[in-house]
Amino acid sequence: MWVIRWIFWAFAVLFIIYFAMENADQIVTVNFFKWRSHEMPLWVVMFVSFAVGILAWLVVSIIKILKLQTEVRKVNKENIVMRKELDHLRNIPLDEDSDVIDDIEKDIL
């Protein structure tokens, strides 16, 4: 499996290098609201846009992971409480159960 990953990343890097070389002579200016950049190669703009997208994805992913970890802790605490309750119910003496059952039978009749 690691060989496939290495091959994939090698092709990805080669594609990025090819893209940068093909667009090395393309010069662009970025306008963002009232801000205007200096002239720069297109591949630089594409690379910066990609990096900003990766950072935004990273922040959103970290927030999602933290929320999920909080939910897992909450469920684990509830699980502990329910296990204790179940253990308590399992440890009730049989005599008490038979008295309870007798009381229920009397109420029904």
Buried (B, 14 or more C-beta within 10 A) or exposed (E): EEEEEEEEEEEEEEEBEEBBEEBEEEEBEBEEEEEEEEEBBBBBBBBEEEEEEEEEEEEEEEEEEEEEEEEEEEEEEEEEEEEEEEEEEEEEEEEEEEEEEEEEEEEEE
